[in-house]
Amino acid sequence: MGNDFSEIMKQRTDAELLKIVNEQRDGYQSEAIEAAEKEIKERNLSIVQIDAAKKVNQEKDQIETEKANEKLGKGWKILTFIFPGIIQIIFAGTFKADGYDRKAKELAKWTFYGLGFYFGLVILIILLN
């Protein structure tokens, strides 16, 4: 059973098709790229439509970049340092899945800082007794 990329590409927006053809070629099978190129030709897009689609793609990319670089709030850092554990690691995974890469990394980092603090505290208590 073969893939019917033509039907799939007909459902894509102009912006999605242009992004597939121009930026994401390596992520698609050659038949899918050919179907996307064919669909673009069939739509006979004007320069104005192409520029509008490019603008949509740029805006989406900017939003994704801003999301990926968003910092973890101080409240999260304090809470995670005081109460480190599995739940924070799960939250970090959720942040990562939602595109908040920096938040995920910082949450994992502060969880390990908290664990390290408590581990060091236990070692200190043992050494002092």
C-alpha positions as CSV (number, residue, x, y, z in Angstrom):
1,M,0.0,0.0,0.0
2,G,1.6,3.3,-1.1
3,N,1.4,6.7,0.5
4,D,-0.9,9.2,-1.3
5,F,1.2,12.3,-0.7
6,S,-0.8,14.3,-3.2
7,E,-4.0,14.2,-1.1
8,I,-2.0,15.1,2.0
9,M,-0.3,18.0,0.4
10,K,-3.6,19.4,-1.0
11,Q,-4.7,19.8,2.6
12,R,-1.6,21.8,3.5
13,T,-1.6,25.6,3.6
14,D,0.5,27.6,1.2
15,A,2.9,28.5,4.1
16,E,3.2,24.8,5.1
17,L,4.0,23.8,1.5
18,L,6.6,26.4,1.0
19,K,8.2,25.5,4.3
20,I,8.3,21.8,3.4
21,V,9.9,22.5,0.0
22,N,12.3,25.3,1.0
23,E,13.3,24.5,4.6
24,Q,12.3,21.0,5.6
25,R,13.3,18.9,2.6
26,D,15.5,16.6,4.7
27,G,12.6,15.6,6.9
28,Y,10.4,14.3,4.1
29,Q,10.5,11.5,1.6
30,S,11.3,12.4,-2.0
31,E,7.8,11.5,-3.1
32,A,6.3,13.9,-0.5
33,I,8.6,16.7,-1.7
34,E,7.5,16.0,-5.3
35,A,3.9,16.1,-4.3
36,A,4.4,19.4,-2.4
37,E,6.1,21.0,-5.4
38,K,3.4,19.7,-7.7
39,E,0.7,21.2,-5.4
40,I,2.5,24.6,-5.4
41,K,2.6,24.6,-9.2
42,E,-1.1,23.6,-9.4
43,R,-2.1,26.5,-7.0
44,N,-0.3,28.9,-9.3
45,L,0.6,31.2,-6.4
46,S,1.2,34.8,-7.0
47,I,4.2,36.7,-5.6
48,V,1.9,38.4,-3.1
49,Q,0.6,35.0,-1.9
50,I,4.1,33.6,-1.7
51,D,5.3,36.7,0.3
52,A,2.3,36.3,2.7
53,A,3.1,32.6,3.2
54,K,6.7,33.4,3.9
55,K,5.6,36.0,6.4
56,V,3.4,33.5,8.2
57,N,6.4,31.1,8.4
58,Q,8.7,33.8,9.8
59,E,6.1,34.7,12.4
60,K,5.7,31.1,13.5
61,D,9.5,30.6,13.6
62,Q,9.8,33.7,15.8
63,I,7.2,32.5,18.2
64,E,8.9,29.1,18.4
65,T,12.2,30.7,19.1
66,E,10.8,33.0,21.8
67,K,9.1,30.0,23.4
68,A,12.3,27.9,23.3
69,N,14.3,30.7,25.0
70,E,11.8,31.7,27.7
71,K,13.4,31.7,31.1
72,L,12.2,29.7,34.1
73,G,10.6,31.9,36.7
74,K,12.2,32.6,40.2
75,G,9.3,30.9,41.9
76,W,9.8,27.7,40.0
77,K,13.6,27.8,40.8
78,I,13.0,28.3,44.6
79,L,10.2,25.7,44.7
80,T,12.3,23.2,42.8
81,F,15.4,23.8,44.9
82,I,13.4,23.3,48.2
83,F,11.4,20.4,46.9
84,P,13.5,18.5,44.3
85,G,12.1,15.3,43.0
86,I,10.6,13.3,40.2
87,I,7.6,15.6,39.8
88,Q,9.9,18.4,38.7
89,I,11.6,16.2,36.2
90,I,8.2,15.3,34.8
91,F,7.4,19.0,34.6
92,A,10.7,19.5,32.7
93,G,9.6,16.9,30.2
94,T,6.3,18.6,29.8
95,F,8.0,22.0,29.2
96,K,10.3,20.3,26.6
97,A,7.3,18.8,24.8
98,D,5.6,22.1,24.7
99,G,8.7,23.8,23.1
100,Y,10.0,25.5,26.2
101,D,13.5,24.1,25.9
102,R,15.3,26.6,28.2
103,K,12.7,26.2,30.9
104,A,13.1,22.5,30.8
105,K,16.8,22.7,31.1
106,E,16.7,25.2,33.9
107,L,14.1,23.1,35.8
108,A,16.2,20.0,35.6
109,K,19.3,22.0,36.6
110,W,17.6,23.4,39.7
111,T,16.2,20.0,40.6
112,F,19.7,18.6,40.7
113,Y,20.9,21.7,42.6
114,G,18.3,20.9,45.3
115,L,19.2,17.2,45.4
116,G,22.8,18.1,45.7
117,F,22.1,20.5,48.5
118,Y,20.2,17.9,50.5
119,F,22.7,15.2,49.7
120,G,25.5,17.5,50.9
121,L,23.5,18.3,54.0
122,V,23.1,14.7,54.9
123,I,26.8,14.0,54.4
124,L,27.6,17.0,56.6
125,I,25.3,15.8,59.4
126,I,26.9,12.3,59.2
127,L,30.4,13.8,59.4
128,L,29.5,16.0,62.4
129,N,28.0,13.1,64.4
